[in-house]
């Protein structure tokens, strides 16, 4: 599966659990980036963040039988990072997303907002 295909599946997993402010960041032309894409979204509560993260993993596994290389942050569900190596999904509580401001940190990326 290509990174673009994986990104689309991740977005579907986010949408399934009503994630807000979904953003796809293409990092392929960004110098020293460690992955091809970031897919970022917000949840309204730690329970929703957990549900979104679980949905992402479920959608990717059902469609392509792939599991993430690494998952971080499920112990507190404020920022869950799901690393599929060529695509990394970030599921934030709204205030955490504003604080870490990944969209600004990776300002050279091509950003697509998903409505």
PyMOL commands that set and color helices and strands:
alter all, ss='L'
color gray80, all
select helices_A, chain A and resi 3-16+46-64+94-100+102-105
alter helices_A, ss='H'
color red, helices_A
select strands_A, chain A and resi 20-26+37-43+70-72+79-83+87-93+110-114
alter strands_A, ss='S'
color yellow, strands_A
deselect
rebuild
show_as cartoon
